[in-house]
Amino acid sequence: MSTSTTTAPGGSAPGERRRPATPYAKLTAQVQAAGLMQRRTGTYWLRIAATTAAFSAVVTGAVLLRDSWLVLLVAAPLAFVLTQFAFLGHDGAHRQIFASHRGNEWAARIFAALLNGLGYGWWMGKHTRHHQAPNKRGTDGDVESDVISFYPEAAASRRGPLRWFTRHQGWFFLPLLLLEGLNLHAASARSLVSSSRRAKGRWLDVALIATHWSVYLAALVLLLGPGRGAAFFGVHMAAFGVAMGGAFAPNHVGMPVLPREAKVDFIRRQVLTSRNVRGGWFVDLVMGGLNFQVEHHLFPSMPRPNLRRARPFVQRFCAEHGIAYTEEGLLSSYRSIVRYLNEVGLAARHPFSCPLAAQLRA
């Protein structure tokens, strides 16, 4: 390892000992020197404009087909476009789009709450905890579920019919994504109801979400009628769940789940629990840049368009420090998810342990 040191911007005072640069600081310096932390506001404006144009085209299609059941063909594209807005909301929440905190927050609220009906405050709370300790029990709520068991202890605690389900949960995981859209909206609504009335931005979220559902449901009933409107809503919610859940699932499902007492340094905590997904522009699009999950977790505020360019720096760093860097193809990542969940489900009959998780515990 190099013995280089970091200094304060103005230099160290005479006789002051300089602290050795940490490995993460050196990696950060490399990506900063390559300009990868700089804003890509122009690129984001183009993406926003393109997504808005796609949204307008989908809405126009729904209006033109409003008197036919063929209008249901528009429901899935609408879900895909709104998922793209959700990805933009995610980027805004990570301060990737604009230089100002206020600009990013407003962008995130509009894309999440107004256009998708999901609370910005709810999302920020759960997602912040996830980034602090991904896949760690007791901190990351994404590994705690009443339906899916993401670690052996959860599987072993299942009783009754759920015990049988857990043994085969890997095969049910992908079909369950059809319900993920409804689950996200229900969790967001529960958070707004249960949160303090003084919670920052709570009433703004309530107003934006109320506007979203008022306009959306009124349009379904007035434009399509109760029958077609209900069918359109069902197809749209199912497709939205697949689009959202399908983009987020490969990032961490099947990677080590850390026990509550685990003490792991920042870099290993972020890298060892994350999975990248290989692919070109199509994978970038459908996963909203989250296919570069390792780089995103190491540099959460790095603009999405720069994550691919940061990948070689992170891969080289991990190779030099003996840190496992996981990357799979899209289909391979889903096979890994199904296999892992079925193996965890075996804990409903006998103990199962993940070797890498056991290594981290040690």
VOPAGU-2260 file (C-alpha; in pm, 1 decimal, decimal comma):
REM VOPAGU-2260
SITE   aa  ch    i         X         Y         Z
SITE  MET   A    0       0,0       0,0       0,0
SITE  SER   A    1     108,6     353,8     -61,9
SITE  THR   A    2     221,0     569,5     229,0
SITE  SER   A    3      74,5     890,7      85,6
SITE  THR   A    4    -107,3    1119,2     324,2
SITE  THR   A    5    -400,2    1356,5     311,1
SITE  THR   A    6    -373,6    1721,1     400,6
SITE  ALA   A    7    -615,4    1996,8     474,4
SITE  PRO   A    8    -693,6    2226,0     180,8
SITE  GLY   A    9    -465,9    2494,2     319,2
SITE  GLY   A   10    -186,5    2253,3     415,0
SITE  SER   A   11     -83,9    2130,3     759,2
SITE  ALA   A   12      51,7    2360,8    1025,2
SITE  PRO   A   13     424,8    2329,0    1104,5
SITE  GLY   A   14     485,1    2024,9    1321,7
SITE  GLU   A   15     127,6    1891,2    1273,5
SITE  ARG   A   16     113,5    1519,2    1206,0
SITE  ARG   A   17     -70,6    1431,3     887,0
SITE  ARG   A   18    -309,1    1139,5     895,8
SITE  PRO   A   19    -246,7     854,9     649,0
SITE  ALA   A   20    -503,2     847,0     371,7
SITE  THR   A   21    -752,2     563,7     408,9
SITE  PRO   A   22    -798,7     325,7     114,2
SITE  TYR   A   23   -1149,1     467,0      59,2
SITE  ALA   A   24   -1010,2     823,3      58,0
SITE  LYS   A   25    -761,8     722,7    -210,5
SITE  LEU   A   26   -1034,4     564,4    -421,4
SITE  THR   A   27   -1248,7     873,9    -377,2
SITE  ALA   A   28    -958,9    1094,1    -485,1
SITE  GLN   A   29    -919,9     887,6    -802,0
SITE  VAL   A   30   -1281,8     916,6    -909,0
SITE  GLN   A   31   -1285,0    1286,6    -823,5
SITE  ALA   A   32    -971,4    1342,8   -1031,5
SITE  ALA   A   33   -1150,1    1171,0   -1320,6
SITE  GLY   A   34   -1437,6    1419,6   -1284,8
SITE  LEU   A   35   -1690,2    1149,9   -1197,0
SITE  MET   A   36   -1843,9    1337,1    -903,2
SITE  GLN   A   37   -1929,5    1640,4   -1116,4
SITE  ARG   A   38   -2296,2    1712,4   -1188,0
SITE  ARG   A   39   -2444,9    1601,6   -1520,4
SITE  THR   A   40   -2738,1    1844,1   -1510,0
SITE  GLY   A   41   -2767,7    1875,2   -1887,8
SITE  THR   A   42   -2789,2    1498,1   -1926,7
SITE  TYR   A   43   -3055,2    1483,7   -1658,7
SITE  TRP   A   44   -3262,3    1755,6   -1825,0
SITE  LEU   A   45   -3253,1    1554,7   -2149,2
SITE  ARG   A   46   -3361,0    1242,9   -1958,9
SITE  ILE   A   47   -3644,4    1432,8   -1789,5
SITE  ALA   A   48   -3759,3    1574,0   -2123,9
SITE  ALA   A   49   -3749,1    1231,5   -2291,8
SITE  THR   A   50   -3940,2    1067,4   -2006,3
SITE  THR   A   51   -4199,7    1345,8   -2011,9
SITE  ALA   A   52   -4242,9    1300,2   -2387,6
SITE  ALA   A   53   -4287,4     925,3   -2338,9
SITE  PHE   A   54   -4544,0     990,5   -2064,8
SITE  SER   A   55   -4736,0    1226,9   -2294,8
SITE  ALA   A   56   -4734,3     964,4   -2572,2
SITE  VAL   A   57   -4868,6     695,5   -2337,1
SITE  VAL   A   58   -5145,6     922,6   -2206,8
SITE  THR   A   59   -5237,1    1014,3   -2566,6
SITE  GLY   A   60   -5256,3     644,2   -2650,8
SITE  ALA   A   61   -5488,7     585,1   -2356,2
SITE  VAL   A   62   -5716,6     867,7   -2469,6
SITE  LEU   A   63   -5730,5     736,8   -2826,8
SITE  LEU   A   64   -5809,0     381,0   -2712,8
SITE  ARG   A   65   -6044,8     479,3   -2431,0
SITE  ASP   A   66   -6351,3     312,5   -2590,2
SITE  SER   A   67   -6172,7     -19,7   -2649,8
SITE  TRP   A   68   -6032,3    -290,6   -2426,0
SITE  LEU   A   69   -5714,0    -243,6   -2627,1
SITE  VAL   A   70   -5648,0      42,7   -2386,2
SITE  LEU   A   71   -5510,3    -221,4   -2148,7
SITE  LEU   A   72   -5210,1    -247,0   -2380,9
SITE  VAL   A   73   -5113,1     101,1   -2262,0
SITE  ALA   A   74   -5111,2       8,1   -1892,0
SITE  ALA   A   75   -4772,4    -166,1   -1891,0
SITE  PRO   A   76   -4594,8     110,9   -2087,2
SITE  LEU   A   77   -4741,6     362,3   -1841,9
SITE  ALA   A   78   -4594,4     161,2   -1553,9
SITE  PHE   A   79   -4256,0     153,1   -1726,9
SITE  VAL   A   80   -4255,1     530,0   -1784,7
SITE  LEU   A   81   -4359,7     604,2   -1427,3
SITE  THR   A   82   -4082,1     373,1   -1307,3
SITE  GLN   A   83   -3839,4     590,8   -1502,1
SITE  PHE   A   84   -3973,5     891,1   -1311,1
SITE  ALA   A   85   -3927,4     694,4    -989,0
SITE  PHE   A   86   -3563,3     635,9   -1081,8
SITE  LEU   A   87   -3524,2    1010,5   -1134,2
SITE  GLY   A   88   -3677,7    1062,5    -791,1
SITE  HIS   A   89   -3419,3     822,7    -649,6
SITE  ASP   A   90   -3141,5    1023,3    -815,8
SITE  GLY   A   91   -3280,4    1347,8    -678,2
SITE  ALA   A   92   -3300,6    1201,2    -328,6
SITE  HIS   A   93   -2928,6    1118,7    -359,1
SITE  ARG   A   94   -2849,0    1479,0    -464,3
SITE  GLN   A   95   -2731,0    1366,4    -807,3
SITE  ILE   A   96   -2928,0    1599,6   -1033,8
SITE  PHE   A   97   -2888,1    1959,1    -919,9
SITE  ALA   A   98   -2625,3    2146,9    -720,9
SITE  SER   A   99   -2875,1    2273,1    -464,3
SITE  HIS   A  100   -3028,6    2060,2    -191,3
SITE  ARG   A  101   -3363,4    2231,3    -241,9
SITE  GLY   A  102   -3368,2    2161,4    -615,8
SITE  ASN   A  103   -3293,9    1793,5    -565,0
SITE  GLU   A  104   -3555,5    1760,4    -291,6
SITE  TRP   A  105   -3827,0    1920,2    -499,2
SITE  ALA   A  106   -3738,3    1701,9    -796,3
SITE  ALA   A  107   -3751,9    1390,1    -579,6
SITE  ARG   A  108   -4088,8    1489,0    -430,2
SITE  ILE   A  109   -4244,3    1560,6    -769,4
SITE  PHE   A  110   -4118,2    1239,1    -929,0
SITE  ALA   A  111   -4199,7    1021,0    -628,0
SITE  ALA   A  112   -4509,7    1171,0    -465,4
SITE  LEU   A  113   -4688,3    1362,4    -741,3
SITE  LEU   A  114   -4618,8    1132,0   -1035,9
SITE  ASN   A  115   -4602,8     796,3    -855,2
SITE  GLY   A  116   -4802,9     848,9    -535,3
SITE  LEU   A  117   -4514,9     738,5    -310,9
SITE  GLY   A  118   -4413,5     943,1      -6,5
SITE  TYR   A  119   -4074,8    1111,4     -33,7
SITE  GLY   A  120   -4026,2    1116,7     345,1
SITE  TRP   A  121   -4111,0     746,4     372,6
SITE  TRP   A  122   -3868,5     660,6      94,5
SITE  MET   A  123   -3588,7     871,4     238,5
SITE  GLY   A  124   -3621,4     710,2     579,7
SITE  LYS   A  125   -3608,7     349,0     461,6
SITE  HIS   A  126   -3352,2     411,7     190,1
SITE  THR   A  127   -3115,3     601,8     418,6
SITE  ARG   A  128   -3113,6     311,9     664,9
SITE  HIS   A  129   -3051,3      74,3     376,3
SITE  HIS   A  130   -2746,0     268,2     259,3
SITE  GLN   A  131   -2608,7     293,8     611,7
SITE  ALA   A  132   -2606,4     -82,4     658,5
SITE  PRO   A  133   -2722,7    -277,6     352,4
SITE  ASN   A  134   -2849,7    -628,4     424,8
SITE  LYS   A  135   -2792,1    -588,2     798,1
SITE  ARG   A  136   -3058,4    -725,6    1027,5
SITE  GLY   A  137   -3209,0    -471,3    1262,8
SITE  THR   A  138   -3112,9    -177,5    1039,2
SITE  ASP   A  139   -3201,8    -250,3     678,6
SITE  GLY   A  140   -3576,3    -301,2     661,7
SITE  ASP   A  141   -3544,8    -446,5     311,7
SITE  VAL   A  142   -3432,2    -781,3     457,8
SITE  GLU   A  143   -3724,2    -797,4     701,1
SITE  SER   A  144   -4043,6    -933,9     550,9
SITE  ASP   A  145   -4356,0   -1109,4     674,7
SITE  VAL   A  146   -4372,7   -1309,9     350,4
SITE  ILE   A  147   -4021,2   -1374,9     213,7
SITE  SER   A  148   -3745,5   -1506,7     442,2
SITE  PHE   A  149   -3416,6   -1344,1     344,6
SITE  TYR   A  150   -3204,9   -1521,6     608,3
SITE  PRO   A  151   -3214,5   -1868,5     769,4
SITE  GLU   A  152   -3334,0   -1757,0    1114,1
SITE  ALA   A  153   -3642,4   -1597,2     959,4
SITE  ALA   A  154   -3715,8   -1913,2     760,9
SITE  ALA   A  155   -3678,1   -2133,8    1069,7
SITE  SER   A  156   -3937,7   -1924,6    1255,3
SITE  ARG   A  157   -4214,4   -1980,6     998,8
SITE  ARG   A  158   -4512,6   -2187,7    1105,2
SITE  GLY   A  159   -4820,4   -2338,0     942,0
SITE  PRO   A  160   -4888,0   -2285,7     569,1
SITE  LEU   A  161   -4620,5   -2016,3     556,8
SITE  ARG   A  162   -4365,7   -2282,5     650,6
SITE  TRP   A  163   -4448,6   -2477,6     333,1
SITE  PHE   A  164   -4442,6   -2158,6     128,2
SITE  THR   A  165   -4099,9   -2067,3     266,8
SITE  ARG   A  166   -3951,5   -2399,5     155,5
SITE  HIS   A  167   -4038,1   -2307,1    -203,9
SITE  GLN   A  168   -4020,6   -1928,1    -176,3
SITE  GLY   A  169   -3762,0   -1887,6    -452,0
SITE  TRP   A  170   -4013,3   -2005,3    -711,4
SITE  PHE   A  171   -4278,7   -1767,3    -577,3
SITE  PHE   A  172   -4049,9   -1463,2    -557,6
SITE  LEU   A  173   -4085,5   -1347,2    -917,7
SITE  PRO   A  174   -4467,6   -1389,4    -930,3
SITE  LEU   A  175   -4490,0   -1196,9    -602,9
SITE  LEU   A  176   -4337,8    -897,7    -780,5
SITE  LEU   A  177   -4680,5    -853,1    -941,4
SITE  LEU   A  178   -4800,1    -735,9    -598,9
SITE  GLU   A  179   -4499,4    -518,0    -519,6
SITE  GLY   A  180   -4658,9    -204,2    -663,4
SITE  LEU   A  181   -4952,5    -231,8    -424,8
SITE  ASN   A  182   -4715,3    -315,8    -139,7
SITE  LEU   A  183   -4507,4      -1,8    -199,9
SITE  HIS   A  184   -4813,7     221,8    -202,9
SITE  ALA   A  185   -4955,8      56,3     109,3
SITE  ALA   A  186   -4627,5      97,1     298,0
SITE  SER   A  187   -4605,2     460,4     194,0
SITE  ALA   A  188   -4963,1     527,4     308,1
SITE  ARG   A  189   -4906,2     353,8     643,5
SITE  SER   A  190   -4599,8     568,2     699,2
SITE  LEU   A  191   -4792,6     890,4     636,7
SITE  VAL   A  192   -5070,1     785,3     873,4
SITE  SER   A  193   -4838,1     674,1    1152,5
SITE  SER   A  194   -4574,9     949,0    1128,1
SITE  SER   A  195   -4577,2    1254,0    1351,9
SITE  ARG   A  196   -4788,8    1545,4    1238,3
SITE  ARG   A  197   -4478,1    1759,7    1278,6
SITE  ALA   A  198   -4262,3    1538,5    1057,2
SITE  LYS   A  199   -4080,4    1753,6     803,3
SITE  GLY   A  200   -4257,5    1761,9     468,9
SITE  ARG   A  201   -4535,6    1528,4     582,4
SITE  TRP   A  202   -4822,6    1751,7     473,7
SITE  LEU   A  203   -4653,7    1835,8     146,6
SITE  ASP   A  204   -4626,6    1463,7      74,4
SITE  VAL   A  205   -4991,8    1418,8     170,1
SITE  ALA   A  206   -5098,6    1698,0     -66,0
SITE  LEU   A  207   -4892,9    1567,8    -358,0
SITE  ILE   A  208   -5005,4    1208,4    -309,3
SITE  ALA   A  209   -5370,8    1314,1    -273,1
SITE  THR   A  210   -5338,5    1508,9    -598,7
SITE  HIS   A  211   -5184,2    1206,2    -769,6
SITE  TRP   A  212   -5460,6     966,0    -672,1
SITE  SER   A  213   -5739,4    1216,7    -732,2
SITE  VAL   A  214   -5626,4    1284,1   -1087,9
SITE  TYR   A  215   -5536,4     921,9   -1165,7
SITE  LEU   A  216   -5853,6     759,2   -1032,7
SITE  ALA   A  217   -6077,5    1030,8   -1177,9
SITE  ALA   A  218   -5915,3     982,5   -1518,0
SITE  LEU   A  219   -5967,5     605,0   -1500,9
SITE  VAL   A  220   -6337,0     635,0   -1414,5
SITE  LEU   A  221   -6424,0     928,2   -1641,9
SITE  LEU   A  222   -6211,7     817,6   -1937,1
SITE  LEU   A  223   -6244,9     438,6   -1926,7
SITE  GLY   A  224   -6547,2     372,6   -1708,3
SITE  PRO   A  225   -6553,9     159,8   -1391,6
SITE  GLY   A  226   -6492,7    -177,2   -1559,4
SITE  ARG   A  227   -6209,9     -92,7   -1795,4
SITE  GLY   A  228   -6073,9     151,1   -1538,8
SITE  ALA   A  229   -6045,7    -121,9   -1274,8
SITE  ALA   A  230   -5881,7    -358,6   -1524,2
SITE  PHE   A  231   -5639,2     -87,4   -1634,3
SITE  PHE   A  232   -5549,6     -18,0   -1270,8
SITE  GLY   A  233   -5483,3    -386,9   -1205,9
SITE  VAL   A  234   -5256,5    -430,5   -1508,0
SITE  HIS   A  235   -5078,2    -104,6   -1435,3
SITE  MET   A  236   -5010,5    -190,7   -1068,4
SITE  ALA   A  237   -4887,6    -538,7   -1160,1
SITE  ALA   A  238   -4652,3    -403,8   -1426,4
SITE  PHE   A  239   -4531,6    -128,4   -1193,7
SITE  GLY   A  240   -4448,8    -386,7    -927,5
SITE  VAL   A  241   -4249,6    -595,6   -1174,9
SITE  ALA   A  242   -4067,6    -289,8   -1310,7
SITE  MET   A  243   -3978,1    -153,4    -967,4
SITE  GLY   A  244   -3917,8    -478,6    -783,3
SITE  GLY   A  245   -3739,0    -629,2   -1080,2
SITE  ALA   A  246   -3493,9    -338,9   -1083,6
SITE  PHE   A  247   -3418,8    -341,9    -710,9
SITE  ALA   A  248   -3420,1    -717,5    -637,6
SITE  PRO   A  249   -3090,4    -811,4    -809,1
SITE  ASN   A  250   -2901,3    -544,4    -615,5
SITE  HIS   A  251   -2888,4    -725,4    -280,2
SITE  VAL   A  252   -3113,2   -1032,7    -271,0
SITE  GLY   A  253   -2890,7   -1339,3    -254,9
SITE  MET   A  254   -2597,9   -1146,0    -114,0
SITE  PRO   A  255   -2482,1   -1195,9     248,6
SITE  VAL   A  256   -2724,8   -1087,2     519,2
SITE  LEU   A  257   -2527,4    -957,7     815,5
SITE  PRO   A  258   -2625,3   -1028,1    1177,4
SITE  ARG   A  259   -2710,2    -740,9    1409,0
SITE  GLU   A  260   -2376,9    -759,4    1590,7
SITE  ALA   A  261   -2159,8    -769,6    1275,7
SITE  LYS   A  262   -1874,5    -518,4    1262,4
SITE  VAL   A  263   -1763,7    -466,7     904,6
SITE  ASP   A  264   -1570,4    -172,3     763,4
SITE  PHE   A  265   -1749,7      67,3     529,0
SITE  ILE   A  266   -1605,8     -56,4     198,2
SITE  ARG   A  267   -1661,1    -426,1     263,9
SITE  ARG   A  268   -2006,1    -358,4     406,8
SITE  GLN   A  269   -2108,5    -185,0      84,3
SITE  VAL   A  270   -1929,5    -406,1    -169,2
SITE  LEU   A  271   -1981,4    -755,5     -25,3
SITE  THR   A  272   -2357,1    -709,0      12,8
SITE  SER   A  273   -2412,0    -561,1    -336,9
SITE  ARG   A  274   -2435,9    -716,6    -680,9
SITE  ASN   A  275   -2376,9    -546,4   -1015,2
SITE  VAL   A  276   -2568,3    -654,0   -1324,9
SITE  ARG   A  277   -2386,0    -664,8   -1656,8
SITE  GLY   A  278   -2546,6    -528,7   -1971,6
SITE  GLY   A  279   -2564,8    -242,4   -2217,0
SITE  TRP   A  280   -2802,0      48,9   -2260,1
SITE  PHE   A  281   -3115,0    -165,8   -2218,9
SITE  VAL   A  282   -3011,0    -291,4   -1874,7
SITE  ASP   A  283   -2911,1      63,8   -1779,3
SITE  LEU   A  284   -3259,4     180,0   -1880,7
SITE  VAL   A  285   -3476,3     -84,8   -1713,8
SITE  MET   A  286   -3268,1     -78,3   -1393,5
SITE  GLY   A  287   -3230,1     298,4   -1377,7
SITE  GLY   A  288   -2852,7     274,3   -1335,3
SITE  LEU   A  289   -2895,6      54,1   -1027,2
SITE  ASN   A  290   -2717,4    -222,0   -1217,6
SITE  PHE   A  291   -2400,5     -44,7   -1097,1
SITE  GLN   A  292   -2504,0    -107,1    -738,8
SITE  VAL   A  293   -2151,9    -143,6    -598,3
SITE  GLU   A  294   -2043,2     193,1    -734,4
SITE  HIS   A  295   -2371,0     353,4    -627,0
SITE  HIS   A  296   -2326,3     235,2    -269,4
SITE  LEU   A  297   -1967,9     355,6    -251,5
SITE  PHE   A  298   -2054,4     693,7    -406,4
SITE  PRO   A  299   -2429,0     758,0    -350,4
SITE  SER   A  300   -2417,6    1116,1    -482,1
SITE  MET   A  301   -2232,5    1024,9    -801,7
SITE  PRO   A  302   -2458,1    1109,5   -1101,4
SITE  ARG   A  303   -2606,5     800,5   -1257,7
SITE  PRO   A  304   -2443,2     857,6   -1601,5
SITE  ASN   A  305   -2097,8     839,1   -1438,4
SITE  LEU   A  306   -2140,7     506,9   -1258,7
SITE  ARG   A  307   -2032,3     297,7   -1558,4
SITE  ARG   A  308   -1711,0     500,7   -1586,2
SITE  ALA   A  309   -1642,5     451,8   -1213,4
SITE  ARG   A  310   -1666,3      74,0   -1245,2
SITE  PRO   A  311   -1303,8      11,6   -1358,8
SITE  PHE   A  312   -1170,1     217,2   -1067,5
SITE  VAL   A  313   -1375,4      16,3    -816,8
SITE  GLN   A  314   -1294,8    -319,1    -976,7
SITE  ARG   A  315    -922,3    -244,4    -969,1
SITE  PHE   A  316    -946,0    -126,2    -608,1
SITE  CYS   A  317   -1131,5    -441,2    -498,8
SITE  ALA   A  318    -879,5    -665,4    -677,2
SITE  GLU   A  319    -588,3    -487,8    -507,3
SITE  HIS   A  320    -746,2    -523,7    -161,0
SITE  GLY   A  321    -884,0    -875,9    -198,4
SITE  ILE   A  322   -1249,8    -770,6    -180,0
SITE  ALA   A  323   -1497,0    -988,2    -370,5
SITE  TYR   A  324   -1668,3    -785,0    -643,9
SITE  THR   A  325   -1988,9    -955,7    -758,9
SITE  GLU   A  326   -2124,6    -900,2   -1106,9
SITE  GLU   A  327   -2364,8   -1116,4   -1306,3
SITE  GLY   A  328   -2581,3   -1100,6   -1613,7
SITE  LEU   A  329   -2946,8   -1005,1   -1569,7
SITE  LEU   A  330   -3090,0   -1355,9   -1609,2
SITE  SER   A  331   -2807,5   -1506,5   -1405,4
SITE  SER   A  332   -2881,4   -1265,3   -1120,7
SITE  TYR   A  333   -3242,4   -1382,7   -1106,7
SITE  ARG   A  334   -3132,2   -1746,8   -1107,2
SITE  SER   A  335   -2906,3   -1663,7    -813,8
SITE  ILE   A  336   -3198,7   -1502,0    -631,7
SITE  VAL   A  337   -3426,4   -1803,2    -680,5
SITE  ARG   A  338   -3154,0   -2049,4    -579,1
SITE  TYR   A  339   -3056,8   -1849,2    -270,2
SITE  LEU   A  340   -3414,3   -1802,8    -147,1
SITE  ASN   A  341   -3487,8   -2173,6    -189,7
SITE  GLU   A  342   -3171,2   -2259,0       2,7
SITE  VAL   A  343   -3268,3   -2018,9     279,9
SITE  GLY   A  344   -3614,9   -2176,3     277,1
SITE  LEU   A  345   -3457,6   -2509,1     367,5
SITE  ALA   A  346   -3399,2   -2363,5     712,7
SITE  ALA   A  347   -3768,2   -2425,4     767,5
SITE  ARG   A  348   -3661,3   -2792,8     782,6
SITE  HIS   A  349   -3294,1   -2781,9     880,1
SITE  PRO   A  350   -3024,9   -2516,0     941,3
SITE  PHE   A  351   -2863,0   -2344,4     645,0
SITE  SER   A  352   -2571,6   -2107,2     658,6
SITE  CYS   A  353   -2426,1   -1880,1     392,6
SITE  PRO   A  354   -2046,8   -1933,9     382,8
SITE  LEU   A  355   -1974,6   -1569,7     303,8
SITE  ALA   A  356   -2204,0   -1447,9     579,7
SITE  ALA   A  357   -2031,3   -1685,1     819,7
SITE  GLN   A  358   -1696,3   -1543,9     710,1
SITE  LEU   A  359   -1819,5   -1189,8     776,1
SITE  ARG   A  360   -1948,6   -1290,5    1118,6
SITE  ALA   A  361   -1602,8   -1421,9    1203,1
